[in-house]
Amino acid sequence: MPTISMFYGILVAMMFRDNERHNLPHIHVRYAGEKASVAIEDGRVLAGSLPTKQMKMVQAWIEIHKDELFADWELALAGEEPFRIAPLQ
């Protein structure tokens, strides 16, 4: 699962070559031993958890980069590695 972005200690990754199990577009996020899966469409947490501050940063980042994330999701569905996306600054 390649990391597509990193900011403030948060790692954002997206699976590829595994499209049979992944129907809802989402990202995987890790921070300080915590993990969460977050929907690209609306930033809701699908599984796991992060501290509130870090989750708000992830949700803001998703909103800023939604088009790029959906483009990466399409690449991932096609079995291609997603592109890196600029970090939150």
HUUR-V831162 format. One record per residue. N is the residue number from 1. RES is the residue in three letters. PSI is psi in radians with two decimals (none if undefined). NEAR is the number of other C-alpha atoms within 12 Angstrom. Layout:
n=N res=RES psi=PSI near=NEAR
n=N res=RES psi=PSI near=NEAR
This chain:
n=1 res=MET psi=1.85 near=19
n=2 res=PRO psi=2.51 near=23
n=3 res=THR psi=2.20 near=25
n=4 res=ILE psi=-0.26 near=29
n=5 res=SER psi=2.73 near=31
n=6 res=MET psi=2.34 near=25
n=7 res=PHE psi=2.41 near=21
n=8 res=TYR psi=0.69 near=19
n=9 res=GLY psi=0.06 near=21
n=10 res=ILE psi=2.26 near=31
n=11 res=LEU psi=2.27 near=34
n=12 res=VAL psi=2.21 near=40
n=13 res=ALA psi=2.81 near=32
n=14 res=MET psi=2.28 near=41
n=15 res=MET psi=2.61 near=34
n=16 res=PHE psi=2.90 near=30
n=17 res=ARG psi=0.48 near=20
n=18 res=ASP psi=0.71 near=18
n=19 res=ASN psi=-0.16 near=20
n=20 res=GLU psi=-0.51 near=13
n=21 res=ARG psi=-0.21 near=12
n=22 res=HIS psi=1.62 near=21
n=23 res=ASN psi=-0.70 near=17
n=24 res=LEU psi=2.16 near=23
n=25 res=PRO psi=2.17 near=32
n=26 res=HIS psi=2.93 near=38
n=27 res=ILE psi=2.83 near=44
n=28 res=HIS psi=2.29 near=38
n=29 res=VAL psi=2.41 near=43
n=30 res=ARG psi=2.48 near=30
n=31 res=TYR psi=2.12 near=27
n=32 res=ALA psi=0.85 near=15
n=33 res=GLY psi=-0.12 near=14
n=34 res=GLU psi=2.63 near=20
n=35 res=LYS psi=2.59 near=24
n=36 res=ALA psi=2.63 near=32
n=37 res=SER psi=2.31 near=31
n=38 res=VAL psi=2.29 near=34
n=39 res=ALA psi=2.41 near=28
n=40 res=ILE psi=-0.67 near=34
n=41 res=GLU psi=-0.84 near=23
n=42 res=ASP psi=0.09 near=21
n=43 res=GLY psi=0.19 near=30
n=44 res=ARG psi=2.62 near=25
n=45 res=VAL psi=2.18 near=26
n=46 res=LEU psi=-0.56 near=22
n=47 res=ALA psi=2.66 near=18
n=48 res=GLY psi=-2.88 near=19
n=49 res=SER psi=2.78 near=24
n=50 res=LEU psi=2.80 near=29
n=51 res=PRO psi=2.60 near=20
n=52 res=THR psi=-0.82 near=14
n=53 res=LYS psi=-0.81 near=15
n=54 res=GLN psi=-0.64 near=27
n=55 res=MET psi=-0.69 near=31
n=56 res=LYS psi=-0.64 near=20
n=57 res=MET psi=-0.76 near=27
n=58 res=VAL psi=-0.78 near=44
n=59 res=GLN psi=-0.66 near=31
n=60 res=ALA psi=-0.74 near=21
n=61 res=TRP psi=-0.75 near=33
n=62 res=ILE psi=-0.81 near=33
n=63 res=GLU psi=-0.74 near=22
n=64 res=ILE psi=-0.66 near=22
n=65 res=HIS psi=0.42 near=24
n=66 res=LYS psi=-0.79 near=25
n=67 res=ASP psi=-0.76 near=17
n=68 res=GLU psi=-0.67 near=23
n=69 res=LEU psi=-0.74 near=34
n=70 res=PHE psi=-0.64 near=27
n=71 res=ALA psi=-0.74 near=23
n=72 res=ASP psi=-0.68 near=32
n=73 res=TRP psi=-0.74 near=35
n=74 res=GLU psi=-0.71 near=26
n=75 res=LEU psi=-0.79 near=23
n=76 res=ALA psi=-0.73 near=30
n=77 res=LEU psi=-0.56 near=25
n=78 res=ALA psi=0.03 near=17
n=79 res=GLY psi=0.24 near=18
n=80 res=GLU psi=2.61 near=20
n=81 res=GLU psi=2.30 near=23
n=82 res=PRO psi=2.71 near=29
n=83 res=PHE psi=2.73 near=24
n=84 res=ARG psi=2.59 near=22
n=85 res=ILE psi=2.48 near=27
n=86 res=ALA psi=2.51 near=19
n=87 res=PRO psi=2.91 near=22
n=88 res=LEU psi=2.33 near=23
n=89 res=GLN psi=none near=12
